[in-house]
Amino acid sequence: MSDPAPRLADLDLATLVDEWLDWDSAAARIGVTPAKVRTMVREHHLAAAVPVLGGGPKIPALFIDDEGLPVKGLPGLLVSLHDQGFDDRECIAWIFLDADLPGRPIDALHENRGSEVKRRAQALGF
């Protein structure tokens, strides 16, 4: 019998995500306070996790576009994944894995192919 696939929550996020932003760096990139960044995470506009044991929570840099906004389609995708029981760590892992799409879901969001990512996320519930 083969080993089951690892749970998303158990994946090493530090190897999946190249660049992370702490609260202050994310706030500077967006142009808000660190408290507002925490609110954005709580409201699922962004997601955060602790990528390295003993470190603080961080946000993947690719979640913020060049204009200092959450990547188009990300908030809706995060809400959809949370509605299916995912926590932030699992959301980040899913968004940075190369599964069915050509490329990772985060790449598709940056390429304005968010509808196919959202459809795939909604299909997880079935």
Helices and strands as residue ranges (DSSP letters): G 8-10, H 13-16, E 20-21, H 23-30, H 34-42, E 59-60, G 61-63, H 74-83, H 88-96, H 105-110, H 114-123
